[in-house]
Amino acid sequence: MFEPRPKEPAYAFVPAADAPAVNRYGKSIETVPQGHELRGQSLNINGDSSISDNPNRYKQHGFYFNADNCIACHACEAACSEKNDLPAHIAFRSVGYVEGGSYPAYQRMNISMACNHCDDPVCLKGCPTLAYTKYAEYGAVLQDPDICFGCGYCTWVCPYNAPQLDTAAGHVSKCNMCVDRLEAGLKPACVSACLAGALDFGIIETTPDNRDQLETQIPGFPTPQITHPNIRFQQTRSLPREMKRTDSMPLRYERDGQQQGDAYKPRVDESGAGRSWNLNKLSTREDPLVIFTLISQAVIGAFITLFTGPLLGFKTLSMSAHPIATPLLLFGLIGVQTLALVLSTMHLGRPHRFYRAFNNLRYSPVSREVAGIAVFYNFLGAYTLLSGLPMLFEWLPVWLTGGLIQLCGWGAVLSGITALYFMHSIYRIKARPFWNHWQVLTSFYGSMLALGPLVTVLAYIAAQALQGQPWASATNGFAWVIFSGLAVEAIGLVYHARDLQRNGAEGMASHYEQCTKFGMTYLFRNTGIAVSMALLALIGLMNPGGATGLFLWVAAAVAISVTGLIGRALFYALVIPTTMPGGFFWRNKGFEEHARETGLAGMPQVGVLPGCH
């Protein structure tokens, strides 16, 4: 148990206060009712089994931030880092700022932010390993790094950048509300260290001393409707109508009306550079996911083509037509999918804990995607063995073998389609508006329809050619299937761009970077889709064979593959989350890139790791 210092000053203790029954979102401030079994349990902090006698132990607590008082001294950051023994590249609490006006009426507003221990913690629901728990004690949302396997999904879904992925240690950690201090009646370390009285702490919806406001928003703070965070603000000083971020995100905040009390809304800061390529910036930490998603969609699409093709009249794709090529292709699909699974697993901070991905099937889309891909993979493997190596199962009755082949085939088809739906659900994140659009679904299923049949067609062109048989009539019919996949993706992209511009905020900022920072790359991708569709239309209408047909198929394959890879890389590189404004070191993506390019990242005190996991 944490021991208060001798003669601890009164301001360091959490004050007793009368709280309302519910907060402004209708959530009970009493975390568990009287007599509940969760009451009276020890938190076992540092192995201490004692229980605090704090009468407010089972009430939701939260932070209070007074922007009028914050002087950006970073004492809260330092106190938090010292108490939690954090490395330079991790900070549970950080201070950022927005600024506006012009000399001599220049204004700056500082913001100190950590975990807000929300009523509806999306990190808890999203975590596949169940590393998060919302405790009855103080309403704290705690995370166990020893359970975490370092996927980083909680860092995606949190609107406040509270969970911190330590790529060096291979796990996530975050603010724990200093529950050890709370058990002793003390405020969190960051609050006790605040020099200017900007930070305070107590039972939520109670007004601390020397405060008047209990606002839920402040310029630069994401909408509280996503998670119902337990933080309240005060900001009474007059601010300019427009406030800008000082990090590299193209965002500013503009007051809706003329009155000081009116809310600030995020807008796009269009003061950036012109259209360029920036191909080197397409590479991100999520590169393994680029490969994993594309391969998975291609493999699922290829198997569906192989399995349903003969049922739809394409007898050339049947096992009897190609008793060697078909099993080879099936085993090839298993091999490629295995590689994709290895890449996605090695992307984890702690790959040896991959099995924990199944722990949260009830809530986490990551768990559901992993389960869906695992079911598809096993059905695919069973189908391949039963149909491709029938000599291994000659001891089984023919009717049973045939039934198992059909069962595994349809199982792989249905589980593959379902797995892609779960895969798309991972990216429907309110904290990342660029992803939170149905276009993700059209992109993933469009890739399945385009890449899968394309792989099958190329394999069977080679098989037919090796046997000296014509291939055009057997494969060119799939040109329209691939065309439809690209059309589905293109329609989604058109509506995506339109909706991003309509909705504004961070989503529109991502689209702005798409049209400027990556403008030439974006144009190249869109042109590539159009060229691919034109080539496929030629194949479908002309039904060419020989060298001409082969040239058109190879050209289409190259165009589809290159544009698909670029498009998926853009998908990860462009996303701008609804995080708080940053100004320093690793909180500023521009500085992070600069540090890695110039070698500053080699200095540990800079707080930027030299490379990404």
Secondary structure, DSSP 4 states (H G I P E B T S, - for coil): -PPPPTT--GGGBPPP----SB-TTS-BSBSS-TT-TTTT----BTTB------TTTTB-EEEEEETTT-----HHHHHHHHHHT--TT--SSEEEEEEE--TTS-EEEEEEE-----SS-HHHHH-TT--EEE-SSTT-EEE-TTT-----HHHHH-TT--SEEETTTTEEE---TTHHHHHTTBPPHHHHH-SSS-EEEEETTPPPTT----BS--TTPPPTTTT--SEEEE--S---SEEEESSSS-EEEEESSSSTTSPEEEEE---S------GGGG--TTHHHHHHHHHHHHHHHHHHHHHHTGGGT-GGGSTTT-TTHHHHHHHHHHHHHHHHHHHHHHTSSSGGGGGGGGTTTTT-HHHHHHHHHHHHHHHHHHHHHHHH-GGGGTTS-HHHHHHHHHHHHHHHHHHHHHHHHHHHHTT--TT-TTT-STHHHHHHHHHHHHHHHHHHHHHHHHHHHHTT---HHHHGGGHHHHHHHHHHHHHHHHHHHHHHHHH-HHHHHHHHHHHTTTHHHHHHHHHHHHHHHHHHHHHHHH---HHHHHHHHHHHHHHHHHHHHHHHHHHHHS----PPP--SGGG-HHHHHHHHHHTGGGSGGG---SS--
